[in-house]
Amino acid sequence: MSSSPKSAPANHALCHDNWLSVLSDSAKEVFSKMVGTELQIPKGDPEVHSEITAIVGLAGKLCGIFVVRCSSDSAKNVASLMLGVTEEGTNHAQDAIGEVCNMVAGNFKAKIGDLEDTCMLSVPTVIQGHSYQLHALAGKRIELPLMFEQEAIWFTLEIRN
């Protein structure tokens, strides 16, 4: 999705040192291009509103899951902005967050050395509800909240060892 240079040379592709900044760049690029808005770094510790969770699996040289969590209102706003409509965003909130999850995961892996060709993404899965927890069997977690219209959207990469 991005024409920017890779963030790490191929022989250092799985060195996680700069992945938080790469994840931030990927999320900001996708929201800027696809949603038409800028994500901001939160001041303080934002609340987690996990009413909608989108998950994309990663397989190959990098194994794990990529997760996007947000409130229902944020998902509806994302859908409305992506589609350029107001009322119809409500009906497409789950699809929009699933697609955002897929695009950010794809943008992220394209920026990490040779992962673009050696890591596959699954079709997004979206969970909606008010009382659920997600437990991944991963070894390393990179988590990033970014502010979208006064609410945090959480981007998480769970890497399996």
HUVENWO-V518621 format. One record per pair of residues at least 6 apart in sequence whose C-alpha atoms are under 6 Angstrom apart, sorted by sequence separation. I is the first residue (numbers start at 1). J is the second residue. If there is no record, write none. Layout:
i=I j=J
i=I j=J
This chain:
i=31 j=37
i=32 j=38
i=58 j=64
i=80 j=86
i=109 j=115
i=110 j=116
i=146 j=152
i=58 j=65
i=109 j=116
i=145 j=152
i=146 j=153
i=57 j=65
i=145 j=153
i=56 j=65
i=80 j=89
i=145 j=154
i=56 j=66
i=79 j=89
i=144 j=154
i=28 j=39
i=55 j=66
i=144 j=155
i=55 j=67
i=143 j=155
i=54 j=67
i=76 j=89
i=79 j=92
i=143 j=156
i=54 j=68
i=76 j=90
i=79 j=93
i=142 j=156
i=53 j=68
i=142 j=157
i=53 j=69
i=141 j=157
i=52 j=69
i=76 j=93
i=79 j=96
i=141 j=158
i=52 j=70
i=75 j=93
i=140 j=158
i=50 j=69
i=140 j=159
i=50 j=70
i=51 j=71
i=138 j=158
i=139 j=159
i=49 j=70
i=50 j=71
i=51 j=72
i=138 j=159
i=139 j=160
i=49 j=71
i=138 j=160
i=139 j=161
i=98 j=124
i=68 j=101
i=54 j=98
i=35 j=81
i=35 j=82
i=34 j=82
i=61 j=118
i=62 j=119
i=60 j=118
i=61 j=119
i=60 j=119
i=59 j=119
i=59 j=120
i=58 j=120
i=58 j=121
i=57 j=121
i=57 j=122
i=56 j=122
i=56 j=124
i=55 j=124
i=55 j=125
i=54 j=125
i=54 j=126
i=53 j=126
i=53 j=127
i=52 j=127
i=52 j=128
i=27 j=104
i=51 j=128
i=26 j=104
i=51 j=129
i=51 j=130
i=26 j=107
i=26 j=108
i=70 j=153
i=69 j=153
i=23 j=108
i=69 j=154
i=68 j=154
i=68 j=155
i=67 j=155
i=67 j=156
i=66 j=156
i=66 j=157
i=65 j=158
i=64 j=158
i=64 j=159
i=63 j=159
i=64 j=160
i=63 j=160
i=13 j=112
i=13 j=113
i=10 j=113
i=7 j=111
i=8 j=112
i=9 j=113
i=10 j=114
i=42 j=146
i=6 j=111
i=7 j=112
i=8 j=113
i=41 j=146
i=42 j=147
i=1 j=107
i=6 j=112
i=40 j=146
i=6 j=113
i=39 j=146
i=40 j=147
i=39 j=147
i=39 j=148
